[in-house]
Amino acid sequence: MNEEKTSLFASFVEDCGGRQPTAEKLNCSYQLVCHILTGERGISKDVAESVERLSGGKYCKSALIWG
């Protein structure tokens, strides 16, 4: 995952109040959130769509997927 996408996701995590609240809002594991933040895993289409929806469009899914 490139730095721009990681930075966007990190901003979303900060807006959510941390990794655990983000995992709960995204209905995914804490580990997945951590792996996305460290670049070990990319962000899936489903997660990107959820981020966009939960942020009210502040974080665009296409920017999260393609940078």
C-alpha positions as CSV (number, residue, x, y, z in Angstrom):
1,M,0.0,0.0,0.0
2,N,1.5,3.3,-0.9
3,E,2.1,6.1,1.5
4,E,-0.8,8.3,0.3
5,K,-3.4,5.6,0.8
6,T,-1.9,4.7,4.2
7,S,-2.1,8.3,5.2
8,L,-5.7,8.6,4.2
9,F,-6.6,5.5,6.1
10,A,-4.6,6.7,9.1
11,S,-6.6,9.9,9.1
12,F,-9.9,8.0,9.1
13,V,-8.6,5.9,12.0
14,E,-7.8,9.0,13.9
15,D,-11.3,10.5,13.1
16,C,-12.8,7.2,14.5
17,G,-10.9,7.5,17.8
18,G,-8.3,4.8,17.3
19,R,-7.8,1.3,15.9
20,Q,-10.4,-0.6,18.0
21,P,-13.2,1.9,17.3
22,T,-12.3,1.8,13.6
23,A,-12.4,-2.0,13.6
24,E,-15.8,-1.9,15.3
25,K,-17.2,0.6,12.8
26,L,-15.9,-1.3,9.8
27,N,-17.0,-4.6,11.3
28,C,-13.5,-6.1,10.8
29,S,-10.7,-7.3,13.0
30,Y,-8.4,-5.0,15.0
31,Q,-5.5,-6.9,13.3
32,L,-6.8,-6.0,9.8
33,V,-6.9,-2.3,10.7
34,C,-3.3,-2.6,12.0
35,H,-2.1,-4.5,8.9
36,I,-3.6,-1.8,6.6
37,L,-1.9,0.9,8.6
38,T,1.5,-0.8,8.4
39,G,1.1,-1.5,4.7
40,E,1.1,-5.3,5.2
41,R,-2.4,-5.5,3.6
42,G,-4.1,-3.4,1.1
43,I,-7.6,-2.0,1.5
44,S,-10.3,-4.0,-0.1
45,K,-13.1,-2.5,-2.2
46,D,-15.6,-3.4,0.6
47,V,-13.6,-1.7,3.3
48,A,-13.0,1.4,1.1
49,E,-16.7,1.7,0.4
50,S,-17.4,1.4,4.2
51,V,-14.8,4.1,4.9
52,E,-16.4,6.4,2.4
53,R,-19.9,5.8,3.7
54,L,-18.9,6.2,7.4
55,S,-17.0,9.3,6.7
56,G,-19.8,10.9,4.8
57,G,-17.6,11.1,1.7
58,K,-14.6,12.7,3.4
59,Y,-12.5,9.8,2.3
60,C,-13.1,8.7,-1.2
61,K,-13.1,5.0,-1.9
62,S,-11.2,5.5,-5.2
63,A,-8.4,7.4,-3.4
64,L,-8.2,4.6,-0.8
65,I,-8.0,1.9,-3.5
66,W,-6.0,3.5,-6.3
67,G,-4.3,6.4,-4.6
